[in-house]
Amino acid sequence: MRQHFRLGFFVLAATALLAGCGALPGSGPLATDVASQQSPQGVLGGYVLVEVDERVASINASQPRESLKRVFTTGRPAPDLRIGVSDSVVVTIWEAAAGGLFSASPEDRGISAGSRTATIPEQVVARDGTIQVPYAGRLRVAGLRPADVEQEIVQALDHKAIQPQVVVTISKNLSNTVAVGGEVTNGSRVPLTTKGDRILDVIAAAGGIRVPASDAFIQLTRGRRTVSVAYNAILAHPEENIYTMPGDDLTVVRDPQTFTAFGGTGRNAQVPFDAAGITLEEAIAKAGGLLDYRADPAGIFLLRFEPTKLVAQLMPSRDLPSQGDLVPVVYQLNLRDANSFFLARSFPVRDKDILYVANSASDPVQKFLGMVGNITAPVISGAAVYGAVK
C-alpha cells in the first residue's frame, strides 16, 4: 500500500512539473526562439537575424572608423605662425651709426657709448590689430608673420633712422594656441611652436591624460566640425596623430567602452573593453566563456543597431525594419563550426553591444530533473528511514 502511495505521489509530481515545464526559469530565449521571432519578410518592425559568415565578417570589419586624418586632412604643420590680437610683441631696432633716432649717447641714456640699438617695451596687439612704433606710427600687424612686420617697420623708418634693422619677437603667444581641457593634468592654452605640434605633443604639454588610456577619447573641434577618436586608436595608428592648428579645441573625455553579457556565459554583467577595441572572440572570453552545462554553442548572438546602408549590404533583397536610420540587428554565430572561431576573431564588437548566449535545448530538462530531485529526495529519505525503523 505504501509503495503504491509513493508511486502515485511521484507520478503526480512529475505530471505537474511536466505541465509547467514551459514556465521553468531561464536566462532568455533558446536559439530557435530567436530565429523564429525575427521580422518576417515584407513586415516592418522587430529585428533581422544575420548569420555571421566570411562575407558578413568582412563587411563589418571594413566599415570606416572615426578618423581625424580623413576629416581634417592635416598631414603637415601649420604655416609660419602669425601675430594675432592680444599677442604681446617686443620690437628691437638697430641703426648703422651713432647719432640716429635710436642710437644711444652716454649723456642722454646713461649707457655705454656707441650703442646703436633700442628695444621698445613689450606691448599687446590692440583690438584693431595694431602696435605703436616710435617715429613709424601705428602699424597693423595682426595676421602678419614677424618677418613681415620687420619689413614694414624698416620701410616706415626709411629716411628717418640710419639704415635701420628690426627684430620683432612674439613674447606672449595667445592667438597661436590650442585650448586643452577635460581629463588632462593641467588644462590650459598651449602655445604652438614653429616646428608644428601634433595632438599628442599638445596633450603632453598639458601634463598628459589623467584617466586610463583605454577609457580616454580625444575630441578635436576645428571650426564647426568635431571628431572624437579613442586615445589608444591614435597610439595604434600614428597617422591619426595629426598636426594641430591655431584655434583648435582639444578635449580629453572619459568614456569607458563596455558591452553587456547575458545568458549561458560565466559572467552576466556589463564588461569593460579595457582596450581600444575588441573582437567577438575577446568579448566571449571576457564574459567568462561558455558554460558547458548550459550554453548552446550554436546560439551566440550579438545585438546592436546598425545603419540602414550597412544592413542593406548584408541583406540586399530584404525589407528592413528600421528606427530612423538604424536597424535592429541580431548577429548569430555558430561555434559548433570550427571556422566560426576565426570569424569571431575578425568580427568587431562596439560600445554598448549586447552579447547573448542562448541556453541549450537540454537545459529545461536538466532543470526539470533537478526540481524532481529536490522534491523527491526528502520523500525517499523519509521512506528509507521509515523502512529501517520498521
VEXDREN-2710 file (C-alpha; in Angstrom, 1 decimal):
% VEXDREN-2710
k/r/px/py/pz
1/MET/0.0/0.0/0.0
2/ARG/2.8/2.4/0.9
3/GLN/4.6/1.6/-2.3
4/HIS/1.5/2.4/-4.3
5/PHE/1.2/5.6/-2.4
6/ARG/4.8/6.6/-3.1
7/LEU/4.5/5.7/-6.8
8/GLY/1.3/7.7/-7.1
9/PHE/3.0/10.7/-5.5
10/PHE/5.9/10.6/-7.9
11/VAL/3.6/10.3/-10.9
12/LEU/1.5/13.3/-9.7
13/ALA/4.7/15.4/-9.0
14/ALA/6.2/14.5/-12.4
15/THR/2.9/15.3/-14.2
16/ALA/2.7/18.7/-12.5
17/LEU/6.3/19.6/-13.3
18/LEU/6.0/18.5/-17.0
19/ALA/2.9/20.6/-17.4
20/GLY/4.7/23.6/-16.1
21/CYS/8.0/22.9/-17.9
22/GLY/7.4/26.0/-20.2
23/ALA/7.3/28.1/-17.0
24/LEU/10.7/26.9/-15.8
25/PRO/13.1/29.8/-15.0
26/GLY/15.6/30.7/-17.8
27/SER/18.0/33.4/-18.8
28/GLY/16.4/34.1/-22.2
29/PRO/15.1/32.6/-25.4
30/LEU/16.5/29.5/-27.0
31/ALA/18.4/29.8/-30.3
32/THR/15.3/28.5/-32.1
33/ASP/13.1/31.2/-30.5
34/VAL/15.5/34.0/-31.6
35/ALA/15.4/32.7/-35.2
36/SER/11.6/32.3/-35.3
37/GLN/10.8/35.7/-33.7
38/GLN/12.6/37.9/-36.2
39/SER/10.6/40.1/-38.5
40/PRO/9.0/38.1/-41.4
41/GLN/10.0/39.1/-44.9
42/GLY/8.0/42.2/-46.0
43/VAL/6.9/43.1/-42.5
44/LEU/8.4/46.2/-40.9
45/GLY/9.2/46.3/-37.2
46/GLY/11.1/43.9/-35.0
47/TYR/14.6/42.9/-35.8
48/VAL/16.5/41.0/-38.5
49/LEU/18.8/38.0/-37.9
50/VAL/22.1/37.8/-39.8
51/GLU/24.2/34.7/-39.7
52/VAL/27.9/35.5/-39.4
53/ASP/29.9/34.1/-42.3
54/GLU/33.0/35.2/-44.2
55/ARG/31.1/37.9/-46.2
56/VAL/29.3/39.4/-43.2
57/ALA/32.5/39.4/-41.1
58/SER/34.4/41.1/-44.0
59/ILE/31.8/43.8/-44.5
60/ASN/31.7/44.6/-40.8
61/ALA/35.5/44.7/-40.4
62/SER/35.8/47.0/-43.4
63/GLN/33.4/49.7/-42.1
64/PRO/35.2/53.1/-41.8
65/ARG/36.1/54.2/-38.3
66/GLU/36.1/57.7/-36.9
67/SER/39.3/59.3/-38.3
68/LEU/40.9/62.7/-37.6
69/LYS/43.1/62.4/-40.7
70/ARG/40.2/61.7/-43.0
71/VAL/38.1/64.6/-41.7
72/PHE/40.7/67.3/-41.2
73/THR/43.4/66.0/-43.8
74/THR/46.2/67.8/-42.0
75/GLY/49.4/66.0/-42.8
76/ARG/51.8/68.9/-42.4
77/PRO/52.3/71.6/-39.8
78/ALA/50.6/74.9/-40.0
79/PRO/52.4/77.7/-42.0
80/ASP/54.6/80.2/-40.1
81/LEU/52.9/81.4/-37.0
82/ARG/51.3/84.8/-37.4
83/ILE/50.7/87.6/-35.0
84/GLY/47.2/88.0/-33.6
85/VAL/45.1/90.3/-31.5
86/SER/46.1/90.0/-27.8
87/ASP/49.6/88.7/-28.5
88/SER/52.4/90.5/-26.9
89/VAL/55.4/91.6/-29.1
90/VAL/58.8/93.1/-28.5
91/VAL/60.4/95.3/-31.2
92/THR/64.2/95.8/-31.2
93/ILE/65.7/98.4/-33.6
94/TRP/69.3/98.8/-34.7
95/GLU/71.0/101.6/-36.6
96/ALA/74.1/101.5/-38.6
97/ALA/75.8/104.5/-37.0
98/ALA/75.6/106.7/-33.9
99/GLY/73.5/109.9/-33.8
100/GLY/70.3/108.4/-35.2
101/LEU/66.8/108.2/-33.8
102/PHE/67.5/105.1/-31.8
103/SER/71.3/105.5/-31.2
104/ALA/72.3/105.9/-27.6
105/SER/74.8/108.5/-26.2
106/PRO/76.3/108.5/-22.7
107/GLU/74.9/111.8/-21.7
108/ASP/71.4/111.1/-22.9
109/ARG/70.9/107.5/-22.0
110/GLY/73.4/106.7/-19.3
111/ILE/74.7/103.6/-21.1
112/SER/78.0/102.8/-23.0
113/ALA/79.0/105.0/-25.9
114/GLY/78.4/103.6/-29.4
115/SER/75.2/101.7/-28.5
116/ARG/73.1/101.7/-31.7
117/THR/70.1/99.7/-30.5
118/ALA/66.8/100.4/-28.8
119/THR/64.2/98.0/-27.5
120/ILE/60.6/99.1/-27.4
121/PRO/58.9/97.8/-24.3
122/GLU/56.5/94.8/-24.7
123/GLN/53.1/95.8/-25.9
124/VAL/49.9/93.9/-26.6
125/VAL/48.4/93.9/-30.1
126/ALA/45.3/96.1/-29.9
127/ARG/41.8/95.0/-30.9
128/ASP/42.3/96.8/-34.2
129/GLY/45.4/94.7/-34.8
130/THR/48.0/97.5/-34.5
131/ILE/51.0/98.3/-32.4
132/GLN/52.8/101.6/-31.8
133/VAL/56.4/102.1/-33.1
134/PRO/58.1/105.4/-32.3
135/TYR/58.6/107.5/-35.5
136/ALA/56.7/104.9/-37.5
137/GLY/53.3/105.4/-36.0
138/ARG/50.6/102.8/-35.6
139/LEU/51.2/99.8/-37.8
140/ARG/48.8/96.9/-38.5
141/VAL/50.4/93.7/-37.6
142/ALA/47.6/91.2/-37.0
143/GLY/47.7/88.4/-39.4
144/LEU/51.3/89.0/-40.4
145/ARG/54.4/87.0/-39.7
146/PRO/57.1/88.7/-37.5
147/ALA/59.4/88.9/-40.6
148/ASP/56.6/90.8/-42.5
149/VAL/56.2/93.2/-39.6
150/GLU/60.0/93.8/-39.5
151/GLN/60.0/94.8/-43.2
152/GLU/57.1/97.2/-42.6
153/ILE/58.9/98.9/-39.7
154/VAL/62.0/99.2/-41.8
155/GLN/60.1/100.9/-44.6
156/ALA/58.3/103.2/-42.2
157/LEU/61.7/104.3/-40.7
158/ASP/63.3/104.8/-44.0
159/HIS/64.9/108.3/-44.3
160/LYS/64.3/108.7/-40.6
161/ALA/66.7/106.3/-38.9
162/ILE/70.2/105.4/-40.1
163/GLN/69.9/102.2/-42.1
164/PRO/67.6/100.6/-39.5
165/GLN/67.4/96.9/-38.9
166/VAL/64.5/95.5/-36.9
167/VAL/63.7/92.2/-35.0
168/VAL/60.1/91.5/-33.9
169/THR/59.6/88.8/-31.3
170/ILE/56.3/87.4/-30.1
171/SER/56.8/87.3/-26.3
172/LYS/53.3/86.0/-25.4
173/ASN/51.6/83.9/-28.0
174/LEU/47.9/83.8/-27.2
175/SER/46.4/83.7/-30.7
176/ASN/48.5/80.7/-31.9
177/THR/47.4/78.3/-29.2
178/VAL/45.3/75.2/-28.7
179/ALA/42.9/75.0/-25.9
180/VAL/43.3/71.7/-24.0
181/GLY/40.7/70.6/-21.4
182/GLY/38.9/67.7/-19.9
183/GLU/40.7/64.8/-18.4
184/VAL/44.2/66.3/-18.6
185/THR/46.6/67.1/-15.7
186/ASN/46.8/70.8/-16.5
187/GLY/44.1/72.2/-18.7
188/SER/45.4/75.4/-20.4
189/ARG/46.0/77.2/-23.7
190/VAL/49.1/75.6/-25.1
191/PRO/51.2/77.8/-27.4
192/LEU/52.2/76.3/-30.7
193/THR/55.7/76.3/-32.0
194/THR/57.0/77.0/-35.4
195/LYS/58.1/73.4/-36.0
196/GLY/54.5/72.2/-35.7
197/ASP/52.8/70.4/-32.9
198/ARG/50.8/67.2/-33.2
199/ILE/47.9/66.2/-31.0
200/LEU/50.0/64.1/-28.6
201/ASP/52.6/66.9/-28.3
202/VAL/49.9/69.3/-27.2
203/ILE/48.4/66.8/-24.7
204/ALA/51.9/66.1/-23.3
205/ALA/52.4/69.9/-22.9
206/ALA/49.2/70.0/-20.8
207/GLY/50.6/67.3/-18.5
208/GLY/49.2/64.2/-20.2
209/ILE/45.9/62.4/-19.6
210/ARG/44.8/61.5/-16.0
211/VAL/42.4/58.6/-16.9
212/PRO/43.2/55.1/-18.1
213/ALA/44.2/55.1/-21.7
214/SER/41.5/52.6/-22.6
215/ASP/38.8/55.0/-21.3
216/ALA/40.1/58.1/-22.9
217/PHE/38.8/59.7/-26.1
218/ILE/40.3/62.7/-27.9
219/GLN/37.7/65.2/-29.1
220/LEU/39.1/67.7/-31.6
221/THR/37.0/70.7/-32.6
222/ARG/38.1/72.8/-35.6
223/GLY/35.7/75.4/-36.9
224/ARG/32.3/73.8/-36.9
225/ARG/33.5/70.2/-37.1
226/THR/34.1/67.9/-34.2
227/VAL/35.6/64.4/-34.3
228/SER/36.2/62.0/-31.4
229/VAL/38.8/59.2/-31.6
230/ALA/40.0/56.8/-28.9
231/TYR/43.3/57.7/-27.4
232/ASN/44.5/54.2/-27.9
233/ALA/43.5/54.4/-31.6
234/ILE/45.8/57.4/-32.0
235/LEU/48.6/55.4/-30.4
236/ALA/47.9/52.3/-32.6
237/HIS/47.5/54.4/-35.8
238/PRO/50.2/57.1/-35.9
239/GLU/48.6/58.7/-39.0
240/GLU/45.8/59.9/-36.7
241/ASN/48.2/62.0/-34.7
242/ILE/47.7/65.0/-36.9
243/TYR/49.1/68.5/-36.6
244/THR/47.1/70.9/-34.6
245/MET/46.2/74.4/-35.9
246/PRO/45.8/77.7/-34.1
247/GLY/42.3/77.9/-32.6
248/ASP/41.8/74.2/-32.2
249/ASP/40.0/72.9/-29.1
250/LEU/41.2/69.6/-27.7
251/THR/39.1/67.8/-25.0
252/VAL/40.0/64.6/-23.4
253/VAL/36.8/62.8/-22.5
254/ARG/36.5/59.7/-20.2
255/ASP/34.1/57.3/-21.9
256/PRO/34.6/53.7/-20.8
257/GLN/33.7/51.3/-23.6
258/THR/31.5/48.3/-22.5
259/PHE/29.3/45.5/-23.7
260/THR/26.7/43.6/-21.7
261/ALA/26.8/39.8/-21.4
262/PHE/23.7/37.7/-20.8
263/GLY/22.7/34.0/-20.9
264/GLY/25.0/31.0/-20.7
265/THR/28.3/32.8/-20.0
266/GLY/30.4/32.6/-17.0
267/ARG/29.8/36.3/-16.3
268/ASN/26.5/38.1/-16.7
269/ALA/27.5/41.7/-16.3
270/GLN/28.5/44.9/-18.0
271/VAL/32.0/44.2/-19.2
272/PRO/34.6/46.9/-20.0
273/PHE/36.7/46.7/-23.1
274/ASP/39.9/47.7/-21.4
275/ALA/41.4/48.2/-24.9
276/ALA/41.0/50.4/-28.0
277/GLY/38.7/47.8/-29.5
278/ILE/37.8/44.2/-29.0
279/THR/36.6/41.3/-31.2
280/LEU/33.7/38.9/-30.6
281/GLU/36.3/36.3/-29.7
282/GLU/37.7/38.5/-27.0
283/ALA/34.2/39.5/-25.8
284/ILE/33.2/35.9/-25.2
285/ALA/36.4/35.3/-23.3
286/LYS/35.9/38.5/-21.2
287/ALA/32.4/37.3/-20.4
288/GLY/33.8/34.1/-18.9
289/GLY/33.4/31.8/-21.9
290/LEU/30.5/29.4/-22.4
291/LEU/29.1/27.3/-19.6
292/ASP/29.4/23.6/-20.5
293/TYR/26.2/22.6/-18.8
294/ARG/24.0/25.5/-20.1
295/ALA/25.3/27.2/-23.2
296/ASP/24.3/26.4/-26.8
297/PRO/27.4/26.8/-28.9
298/ALA/25.2/27.4/-32.0
299/GLY/23.4/30.2/-30.2
300/ILE/25.9/33.0/-29.9
301/PHE/24.1/36.3/-30.6
302/LEU/25.4/39.9/-30.8
303/LEU/22.7/42.6/-30.7
304/ARG/23.1/46.2/-31.9
305/PHE/21.6/48.9/-34.0
306/GLU/23.2/49.2/-37.5
307/PRO/23.0/51.9/-40.1
308/THR/20.4/51.1/-42.8
309/LYS/23.1/51.3/-45.6
310/LEU/25.2/48.6/-43.9
311/VAL/22.3/46.3/-43.4
312/ALA/21.3/46.8/-47.0
313/GLN/24.8/45.5/-47.9
314/LEU/24.4/42.5/-45.6
315/MET/20.8/41.6/-46.8
316/PRO/20.3/43.3/-50.2
317/SER/17.0/41.6/-51.0
318/ARG/15.2/42.1/-47.7
319/ASP/12.7/44.6/-46.5
320/LEU/14.3/46.2/-43.4
321/PRO/12.6/47.2/-40.2
322/SER/14.0/50.5/-39.0
323/GLN/14.1/53.1/-36.3
324/GLY/15.1/56.2/-38.1
325/ASP/18.3/55.5/-40.0
326/LEU/19.1/52.4/-37.8
327/VAL/18.0/48.8/-38.0
328/PRO/17.9/46.4/-35.0
329/VAL/20.2/43.5/-36.0
330/VAL/20.9/40.2/-34.3
331/TYR/24.1/38.6/-35.5
332/GLN/24.3/34.8/-34.9
333/LEU/27.5/32.8/-34.7
334/ASN/27.6/29.0/-34.6
335/LEU/30.6/27.9/-32.7
336/ARG/29.9/24.3/-33.5
337/ASP/31.6/25.1/-36.7
338/ALA/35.4/25.4/-36.1
339/ASN/35.7/28.1/-38.8
340/SER/33.5/30.4/-36.7
341/PHE/36.3/30.8/-34.2
342/PHE/38.3/32.6/-36.9
343/LEU/35.3/34.7/-37.9
344/ALA/34.9/35.7/-34.2
345/ARG/38.5/36.9/-34.2
346/SER/37.8/39.3/-37.0
347/PHE/34.3/40.4/-36.0
348/PRO/34.5/43.8/-34.1
349/VAL/32.4/44.4/-31.0
350/ARG/31.2/48.0/-30.5
351/ASP/30.4/50.1/-27.4
352/LYS/27.1/49.1/-25.7
353/ASP/26.7/45.9/-27.8
354/ILE/24.7/43.1/-26.2
355/LEU/26.2/39.6/-26.1
356/TYR/23.7/36.8/-25.5
357/VAL/24.5/33.1/-25.3
358/ALA/21.3/31.0/-25.6
359/ASN/20.7/28.1/-23.3
360/SER/20.9/24.6/-24.8
361/ALA/17.7/22.8/-25.7
362/SER/18.5/20.3/-22.9
363/ASP/18.7/22.9/-20.2
364/PRO/15.0/22.8/-19.4
365/VAL/15.2/19.0/-19.0
366/GLN/18.1/19.3/-16.6
367/LYS/16.3/22.0/-14.6
368/PHE/13.2/19.7/-14.5
369/LEU/15.2/16.7/-13.3
370/GLY/16.9/18.9/-10.7
371/MET/13.5/20.1/-9.4
372/VAL/12.2/16.5/-9.3
373/GLY/15.3/15.5/-7.3
374/ASN/14.7/18.4/-4.9
375/ILE/11.1/17.3/-4.3
376/THR/11.5/13.5/-4.2
377/ALA/14.8/13.4/-2.2
378/PRO/13.1/14.2/1.2
379/VAL/10.3/11.6/0.4
380/ILE/12.8/8.9/-0.5
381/SER/14.9/9.7/2.6
382/GLY/11.8/9.6/4.8
383/ALA/10.7/6.2/3.3
384/ALA/14.1/4.8/3.8
385/VAL/14.2/5.9/7.4
386/TYR/10.6/4.5/8.0
387/GLY/11.6/1.2/6.5
388/ALA/14.7/0.9/8.6
389/VAL/12.8/1.7/11.8
390/LYS/10.1/-0.8/10.9
END
